[in-house]
Amino acid sequence: MFLDLLDQTVREKCRLKKEQPVLVGVSGGADSLALLAGLDALGYPLVVAHLDHGIRAESIAEAEFVRELAESRGLRFESERMDVLRMAEENGQSLEEAAREARYGFLFARARETGAKTVAVAHNADDQVETVLMHLIRGAGLSGLSGMDFCRIMPVWDPDIPLIRPLLNIWREEIERYVAEAGLEPRFDLSNLDTTYFRNRLRHELIPELETYNPKFKEVLWRTANVLGEEDRFLDALAESAWKNCLIAQSDDSVELAYAKFLDLPKTMQQRVLRRAVAELRPDLRDMGFEAVQRGLAFIRAPGELKEIDFVARLNLAVLRESLVVKSWEADLPEWEYPLLPDGVDQAEMNPGESLRLKNGWRITAEYLDSVPDDPVRGASALSEDEVWLDADRLTLPLKVRGWQEGERWHPFGLGGHSQKISDFFVNRKVPAHLRANWPLVCSEGEVVWVVGLRPGEKARITPQTRKILKLNLQKLA
């Protein structure tokens, strides 16, 4: 029964092929011995790997036990000893988390070294129930309540080698029966009885109590996790399409998404796309809490005066003009969509008939209109923000194009002749703070006549008396 179910699982759910070597993590306990013996009996080429966490006095003997077992079967043996307690203290982690990181880091490193195409671990159906219950108590979404996968790529450990769990649909009782029938003598870790560990409390206290309400509690929760897992995978497929539709750009330390497209998504897709953005930048982050996701979505929908917030796992969340950005603390906000002064250019000159190249594929062009419209004021007011008409007779050429100067004031059109700090104008127009110094200003005789792409000034505004018009135009090049 055990071997039949294992054979079916590794072929159908874990997608193992007989010719591909499998690195098996073996602790010496009943679960890992059953996995090792079962895969060996089914004819899979195996490498046996054992990590000594250096926590218990008997761990050296356990490592020797696993080594002898592997050699008795003619299998390659890989081992290492680590001081996991010290690692936990140095990294500010729980002992369980440090042990997990050490274990998977070791297993995948040895898989690459030995040419193994898959890493197999011995989580069983009881472990699945405990994991789902743990996530339920702590608070989790559909992905957390789906539990562990039979087969999964874990990019933080390796982008190509999958982690498989062939025992996820086999109960501990059946595993122990197989181990006994096979004549194996597993080692028992006494720390598995220590109820100061959360998982052990679930195993030895909470689950037996819940079984007094429903003797089949474990089977029910296991089936529920399977059903939720199928729904989760279906939604993941939809989320992949949403992700591709929203994604603008991605780097090692930032993800930029189309803001309007993100807001058009259903809330459940917004949650998944936001989680995906975090996972791309923090693949080692195991649990992204419900509260963090909801706080992020609330900010995205109504950023207010705040354009950037501290989000989660040393990541910031920012809403720019047309972009939603998730980035590491150290990364600058992206500037890909903005018309900025070229690097190294403090000031440039422009005359009619000329153009000036800006960063990120933009340029400013200057040309005289052939004739003045009958109602030039109305014509000027109908222009988009990327175009401006100026009274040529009130300008001194060449025009200067430069960046903002600290404390500088100007007279924006529409403010009734009153002056305003340009820094305040930038804040009102939601220009990202890190871009303001390089935002181009068109000036005549030192006075700003156009904050490029945003608003003209009063100095050369069009009036009914205007007889000559200079048109400035901001263009995005193909």
C-alpha positions as CSV (number, residue, x, y, z in Angstrom):
1,M,0.0,0.0,0.0
2,F,2.7,2.5,1.0
3,L,4.9,1.8,-2.0
4,D,1.9,1.9,-4.4
5,L,0.8,5.3,-3.1
6,L,4.4,6.6,-3.1
7,D,5.0,5.4,-6.7
8,Q,1.8,7.1,-7.9
9,T,2.6,10.3,-6.0
10,V,6.1,10.7,-7.3
11,R,5.0,10.2,-10.9
12,E,1.8,12.2,-10.9
13,K,2.3,14.9,-8.4
14,C,6.0,15.3,-8.1
15,R,6.8,14.6,-11.8
16,L,9.9,12.5,-11.0
17,K,11.7,10.7,-13.8
18,K,13.6,7.5,-13.2
19,E,16.7,8.6,-14.9
20,Q,17.1,11.9,-12.8
21,P,19.0,11.7,-9.5
22,V,17.2,12.7,-6.4
23,L,18.8,14.2,-3.3
24,V,16.9,12.9,-0.3
25,G,17.1,14.8,3.0
26,V,17.4,12.1,5.7
27,S,17.3,13.0,9.4
28,G,17.1,9.5,10.7
29,G,13.5,9.7,11.8
30,A,10.8,7.4,10.6
31,D,9.5,9.7,7.9
32,S,12.8,10.3,6.2
33,L,13.8,6.6,6.5
34,A,10.5,5.6,4.8
35,L,11.1,8.1,2.0
36,L,14.6,6.9,1.5
37,A,13.7,3.2,1.5
38,G,10.6,3.7,-0.6
39,L,12.4,5.7,-3.4
40,D,15.2,3.2,-3.3
41,A,12.8,0.3,-3.7
42,L,11.1,2.0,-6.6
43,G,14.5,2.3,-8.4
44,Y,15.2,6.1,-8.3
45,P,18.9,7.1,-8.3
46,L,19.5,8.7,-4.9
47,V,21.9,10.8,-3.0
48,V,21.5,10.8,0.8
49,A,22.0,14.1,2.6
50,H,22.0,14.7,6.3
51,L,22.5,18.0,8.2
52,D,23.6,17.9,11.8
53,H,22.2,21.0,13.4
54,G,24.7,20.8,16.3
55,I,22.0,21.3,18.9
56,R,21.6,17.9,20.6
57,A,24.4,15.7,22.0
58,E,23.1,12.6,20.1
59,S,23.2,14.4,16.7
60,I,26.7,13.0,15.9
61,A,25.5,9.5,16.4
62,E,22.5,10.2,14.2
63,A,24.7,11.5,11.4
64,E,26.8,8.3,11.7
65,F,23.6,6.2,11.6
66,V,22.4,7.8,8.4
67,R,25.9,7.5,6.8
68,E,26.0,3.7,7.6
69,L,22.5,3.3,6.2
70,A,23.4,5.1,2.9
71,E,26.6,3.1,2.5
72,S,24.7,-0.2,3.2
73,R,22.5,0.6,0.2
74,G,25.4,1.7,-2.0
75,L,24.2,5.3,-2.0
76,R,26.3,8.5,-2.0
77,F,26.2,10.2,1.3
78,E,26.6,14.0,1.9
79,S,26.7,15.6,5.4
80,E,27.5,18.7,7.2
81,R,27.5,20.0,10.8
82,M,26.3,23.5,11.6
83,D,25.9,25.5,14.8
84,V,22.2,26.5,14.2
85,L,21.8,27.9,17.7
86,R,24.5,30.4,17.0
87,M,23.1,31.2,13.6
88,A,19.7,31.9,15.2
89,E,21.2,34.3,17.8
90,E,23.3,36.1,15.2
91,N,20.4,36.6,12.8
92,G,17.8,37.3,15.4
93,Q,15.7,34.3,14.3
94,S,13.8,31.6,16.1
95,L,15.6,28.3,16.4
96,E,13.0,26.7,14.1
97,E,13.5,29.4,11.4
98,A,17.3,29.2,11.6
99,A,17.1,25.4,11.3
100,R,14.9,25.6,8.3
101,E,17.2,28.0,6.5
102,A,20.2,26.0,7.3
103,R,18.6,22.7,6.2
104,Y,17.3,24.0,2.8
105,G,20.5,25.9,2.1
106,F,22.5,22.7,2.7
107,L,20.2,20.5,0.7
108,F,20.1,22.6,-2.4
109,A,23.8,23.4,-2.3
110,R,24.6,19.6,-2.2
111,A,22.0,19.0,-4.9
112,R,23.9,21.4,-7.2
113,E,27.2,19.9,-6.3
114,T,26.1,16.3,-6.9
115,G,24.1,16.9,-10.0
116,A,20.8,16.0,-8.4
117,K,17.7,17.3,-10.3
118,T,15.3,17.2,-7.4
119,V,15.4,17.7,-3.6
120,A,13.0,15.4,-1.7
121,V,12.0,15.9,1.9
122,A,9.7,13.8,4.1
123,H,6.8,16.0,5.2
124,N,3.8,13.8,5.6
125,A,0.0,14.2,5.8
126,D,0.1,14.9,9.5
127,D,2.7,17.6,8.9
128,Q,0.3,19.1,6.3
129,V,-2.6,19.2,8.8
130,E,-0.3,20.8,11.4
131,T,0.9,23.4,8.9
132,V,-2.6,24.4,7.8
133,L,-3.8,24.6,11.4
134,M,-0.8,26.7,12.3
135,H,-1.5,29.1,9.4
136,L,-5.2,29.3,10.4
137,I,-4.4,30.2,14.0
138,R,-1.8,32.9,13.0
139,G,-4.0,34.2,10.2
140,A,-3.5,33.4,6.5
141,G,-5.1,33.8,3.1
142,L,-5.9,31.1,0.6
143,S,-2.3,30.3,-0.1
144,G,-1.4,29.7,3.5
145,L,-4.5,27.5,4.1
146,S,-3.5,25.4,1.1
147,G,-0.5,24.1,3.0
148,M,2.6,22.7,1.4
149,D,2.9,21.7,-2.2
150,F,3.9,18.3,-3.5
151,C,6.3,20.0,-6.0
152,R,7.5,23.5,-5.9
153,I,10.4,25.7,-7.2
154,M,11.8,27.8,-4.3
155,P,13.8,30.6,-6.0
156,V,15.5,31.7,-2.8
157,W,17.3,28.3,-2.7
158,D,17.5,27.4,-6.4
159,P,15.6,28.8,-9.5
160,D,15.6,25.4,-11.3
161,I,15.7,22.5,-8.8
162,P,12.3,21.7,-7.4
163,L,11.5,20.7,-3.9
164,I,9.2,17.6,-3.7
165,R,7.3,16.2,-0.8
166,P,6.2,12.7,-1.9
167,L,4.7,11.7,1.5
168,L,2.2,14.6,1.8
169,N,-0.8,12.3,1.2
170,I,0.5,9.5,3.5
171,W,-0.3,9.5,7.2
172,R,2.3,9.0,9.9
173,E,0.7,5.8,11.1
174,E,1.1,4.2,7.7
175,I,4.7,5.4,7.4
176,E,5.5,3.9,10.8
177,R,3.9,0.6,9.7
178,Y,6.0,0.5,6.5
179,V,9.2,1.3,8.5
180,A,8.5,-1.5,10.9
181,E,7.8,-4.0,8.1
182,A,11.0,-3.0,6.3
183,G,13.0,-3.7,9.4
184,L,14.3,-0.1,9.8
185,E,15.1,1.3,13.2
186,P,14.5,5.0,13.1
187,R,16.1,7.4,15.5
188,F,13.7,9.5,17.7
189,D,14.3,13.2,18.4
190,L,13.1,13.9,21.9
191,S,12.7,17.6,21.0
192,N,9.6,16.5,19.1
193,L,7.9,16.1,22.5
194,D,8.9,19.6,23.7
195,T,5.6,21.5,23.7
196,T,7.4,24.9,24.0
197,Y,7.6,24.6,20.2
198,F,4.3,25.8,18.6
199,R,4.1,22.9,16.2
200,N,4.5,20.3,18.9
201,R,1.8,22.0,21.0
202,L,-0.6,21.6,18.0
203,R,0.5,18.0,17.5
204,H,0.3,16.8,21.1
205,E,-2.4,19.1,22.6
206,L,-4.6,20.9,20.2
207,I,-5.2,18.3,17.5
208,P,-6.1,15.5,20.0
209,E,-8.5,17.9,21.6
210,L,-10.1,18.8,18.3
211,E,-10.5,15.1,17.5
212,T,-12.8,14.8,20.5
213,Y,-15.2,17.0,18.5
214,N,-14.6,15.2,15.2
215,P,-12.6,11.9,15.2
216,K,-11.8,12.5,11.5
217,F,-10.6,16.1,12.1
218,K,-7.2,15.5,10.4
219,E,-8.7,13.9,7.3
220,V,-11.3,16.7,7.0
221,L,-8.6,19.5,7.3
222,W,-6.3,17.7,4.9
223,R,-9.1,17.4,2.3
224,T,-9.9,21.1,2.8
225,A,-6.3,22.1,2.2
226,N,-6.3,20.0,-1.0
227,V,-9.5,21.7,-2.3
228,L,-8.2,25.2,-1.3
229,G,-4.9,24.3,-3.1
230,E,-6.7,23.6,-6.3
231,E,-8.6,26.9,-6.1
232,D,-5.4,28.7,-5.2
233,R,-3.6,27.3,-8.3
234,F,-6.5,28.4,-10.4
235,L,-6.4,32.0,-9.1
236,D,-2.6,31.9,-9.4
237,A,-3.0,31.3,-13.2
238,L,-5.4,34.3,-13.4
239,A,-3.0,36.4,-11.3
240,E,-0.1,35.6,-13.7
241,S,-2.1,37.2,-16.5
242,A,-2.9,40.2,-14.3
243,W,0.8,40.4,-13.3
244,K,2.0,40.5,-16.9
245,N,-0.6,43.1,-17.8
246,C,0.4,45.4,-14.9
247,L,4.1,45.0,-15.0
248,I,6.1,47.9,-16.4
249,A,9.6,47.2,-15.3
250,Q,11.5,45.1,-12.9
251,S,15.0,45.1,-11.4
252,D,16.8,43.4,-8.5
253,D,15.6,46.1,-6.1
254,S,12.3,47.4,-7.5
255,V,9.1,46.5,-9.3
256,E,7.1,49.1,-11.2
257,L,3.4,48.4,-12.0
258,A,0.9,50.4,-14.0
259,Y,-1.2,52.2,-11.4
260,A,-4.4,52.5,-13.3
261,K,-4.4,48.9,-14.5
262,F,-3.7,47.7,-10.9
263,L,-6.7,49.7,-9.6
264,D,-8.9,48.1,-12.2
265,L,-8.2,44.6,-10.9
266,P,-10.6,42.9,-8.5
267,K,-9.4,43.1,-4.9
268,T,-8.4,39.4,-4.8
269,M,-6.2,39.9,-7.9
270,Q,-4.7,43.1,-6.4
271,Q,-3.8,41.2,-3.3
272,R,-2.0,38.5,-5.4
273,V,-0.2,40.9,-7.6
274,L,1.0,42.9,-4.6
275,R,2.2,39.7,-2.9
276,R,3.9,38.7,-6.2
277,A,5.8,42.0,-6.3
278,V,7.0,41.4,-2.8
279,A,7.9,37.8,-3.5
280,E,10.0,38.9,-6.6
281,L,12.1,41.2,-4.3
282,R,12.0,39.1,-1.1
283,P,11.7,35.4,-2.2
284,D,12.9,34.3,1.2
285,L,9.9,36.0,3.0
286,R,7.7,33.1,4.1
287,D,4.7,34.8,5.5
288,M,3.3,38.2,4.4
289,G,0.6,38.9,6.9
290,F,-3.0,39.9,6.0
291,E,-2.6,43.2,7.8
292,A,0.4,44.2,5.7
293,V,-1.4,43.5,2.5
294,Q,-4.5,45.4,3.5
295,R,-2.5,48.3,4.7
296,G,-0.7,48.4,1.4
297,L,-3.9,48.3,-0.6
298,A,-5.5,51.1,1.5
299,F,-2.4,53.3,0.8
300,I,-2.5,52.4,-3.0
301,R,-6.2,53.4,-3.2
302,A,-5.8,56.7,-1.3
303,P,-2.2,57.7,-1.0
304,G,-3.1,61.3,0.0
305,E,-0.1,63.5,0.7
306,L,2.1,60.5,1.3
307,K,3.6,59.2,-1.9
308,E,5.7,56.6,-0.2
309,I,5.4,54.4,2.9
310,D,7.4,51.8,4.7
311,F,5.7,48.6,3.7
312,V,7.1,45.2,4.7
313,A,10.5,43.4,4.9
314,R,12.6,46.5,4.3
315,L,10.5,47.4,1.3
316,N,8.8,50.7,0.5
317,L,5.5,51.2,-1.4
318,A,5.2,54.3,-3.6
319,V,2.5,55.8,-5.9
320,L,4.0,58.0,-8.6
321,R,2.3,59.7,-11.5
322,E,1.1,56.6,-13.4
323,S,3.1,53.9,-11.5
324,L,2.9,51.8,-8.4
325,V,6.4,50.9,-7.2
326,V,7.6,48.4,-4.7
327,K,11.2,48.9,-3.9
328,S,13.9,48.1,-1.3
329,W,14.8,50.8,1.2
330,E,18.1,51.5,-0.5
331,A,16.8,51.8,-4.0
332,D,15.9,55.1,-5.7
333,L,12.4,55.6,-7.0
334,P,12.3,55.0,-10.7
335,E,12.4,57.9,-13.1
336,W,11.6,56.1,-16.3
337,E,8.5,58.0,-17.2
338,Y,9.6,61.5,-16.4
339,P,11.1,64.3,-18.5
340,L,14.3,65.2,-16.7
341,L,17.4,67.2,-17.5
342,P,20.2,65.0,-19.0
343,D,22.8,63.8,-16.6
344,G,25.6,66.3,-16.2
345,V,23.6,69.2,-17.7
346,D,23.0,72.1,-15.3
347,Q,21.7,74.5,-17.9
348,A,21.0,74.5,-21.7
349,E,19.9,77.1,-24.2
350,M,17.1,77.0,-26.7
351,N,16.1,79.2,-29.7
352,P,13.1,79.0,-32.0
353,G,13.6,76.2,-34.5
354,E,15.6,74.1,-32.0
355,S,14.9,71.2,-29.8
356,L,16.4,69.9,-26.6
357,R,16.7,66.3,-25.7
358,L,15.8,65.3,-22.1
359,K,16.2,62.0,-20.2
360,N,14.0,59.0,-20.7
361,G,13.1,59.6,-24.3
362,W,11.6,63.2,-24.0
363,R,12.4,66.4,-25.9
364,I,11.3,70.0,-25.9
365,T,10.8,71.8,-29.3
366,A,10.5,75.5,-29.9
367,E,8.9,77.2,-32.9
368,Y,7.0,80.3,-33.8
369,L,3.3,79.9,-34.8
370,D,2.8,81.0,-38.4
371,S,-0.1,83.3,-37.4
372,V,-1.8,84.5,-34.2
373,P,-5.4,83.1,-33.8
374,D,-8.3,85.5,-33.5
375,D,-8.6,84.6,-29.8
376,P,-5.1,83.7,-28.7
377,V,-6.0,83.6,-25.0
378,R,-8.7,81.0,-25.6
379,G,-6.3,79.0,-27.8
380,A,-3.6,79.0,-25.2
381,S,-6.0,77.9,-22.4
382,A,-7.1,74.9,-24.5
383,L,-3.6,73.4,-24.7
384,S,-2.6,70.3,-22.9
385,E,0.1,70.5,-20.1
386,D,2.7,69.2,-22.6
387,E,2.4,72.4,-24.7
388,V,2.5,76.0,-24.0
389,W,2.2,79.3,-25.9
390,L,4.3,82.2,-24.9
391,D,4.2,85.9,-25.9
392,A,7.4,86.1,-28.0
393,D,7.7,89.8,-27.6
394,R,8.0,89.5,-23.8
395,L,10.8,86.9,-24.0
396,T,14.6,87.3,-24.1
397,L,16.4,84.8,-26.3
398,P,18.0,82.4,-26.0
399,L,15.7,80.7,-23.4
400,K,17.5,78.9,-20.6
401,V,16.5,75.5,-19.5
402,R,17.8,74.6,-16.0
403,G,16.9,72.8,-12.8
404,W,15.2,74.2,-9.7
405,Q,17.2,76.3,-7.2
406,E,16.8,76.0,-3.4
407,G,14.3,78.6,-2.2
408,E,13.4,79.8,-5.7
409,R,10.0,81.5,-6.3
410,W,8.0,82.0,-9.4
411,H,4.7,83.5,-10.6
412,P,2.6,80.6,-11.9
413,F,-0.2,81.3,-14.4
414,G,-3.6,81.4,-12.7
415,L,-2.4,82.6,-9.3
416,G,-3.4,86.2,-9.9
417,G,0.1,87.5,-10.1
418,H,1.1,86.1,-6.7
419,S,4.4,84.3,-6.3
420,Q,4.9,80.7,-5.0
421,K,7.9,78.7,-3.9
422,I,8.6,76.2,-6.7
423,S,9.2,73.6,-4.1
424,D,5.6,74.1,-2.9
425,F,4.4,73.9,-6.5
426,F,6.2,70.6,-6.9
427,V,4.6,69.2,-3.8
428,N,1.1,70.3,-5.0
429,R,1.7,68.7,-8.4
430,K,3.0,65.5,-6.7
431,V,6.4,65.6,-8.4
432,P,8.5,62.9,-6.6
433,A,11.0,64.5,-4.2
434,H,14.0,62.8,-5.6
435,L,13.2,64.1,-9.1
436,R,12.6,67.8,-8.3
437,A,16.2,69.0,-8.6
438,N,16.4,67.7,-12.2
439,W,12.9,68.8,-13.4
440,P,13.4,71.2,-16.4
441,L,12.4,74.8,-16.0
442,V,12.3,77.1,-19.0
443,C,13.5,80.6,-18.1
444,S,13.7,84.1,-19.7
445,E,16.0,86.6,-18.0
446,G,16.1,84.4,-14.9
447,E,12.4,84.1,-14.5
448,V,10.5,80.8,-15.0
449,V,8.1,80.9,-17.9
450,W,7.3,77.2,-18.0
451,V,7.7,74.4,-15.5
452,V,7.9,71.8,-18.3
453,G,4.9,69.6,-18.7
454,L,3.1,71.2,-15.7
455,R,2.3,74.9,-16.0
456,P,3.4,78.2,-17.6
457,G,4.3,81.3,-15.7
458,E,2.8,84.8,-15.8
459,K,5.8,86.5,-17.3
460,A,5.1,85.7,-21.0
461,R,1.5,84.7,-20.8
462,I,-0.7,85.2,-23.8
463,T,-2.9,88.3,-23.8
464,P,-5.4,89.8,-26.3
465,Q,-2.5,92.1,-27.3
466,T,-0.1,89.2,-28.2
467,R,1.2,89.6,-31.8
468,K,3.8,86.9,-31.9
469,I,3.6,83.4,-30.3
470,L,6.4,81.0,-29.5
471,K,5.2,77.5,-29.0
472,L,7.0,75.1,-26.7
473,N,6.1,71.4,-26.9
474,L,7.1,68.5,-24.7
475,Q,7.2,65.2,-26.7
476,K,7.8,61.6,-25.9
477,L,10.0,60.1,-28.6
478,A,9.1,56.6,-30.0
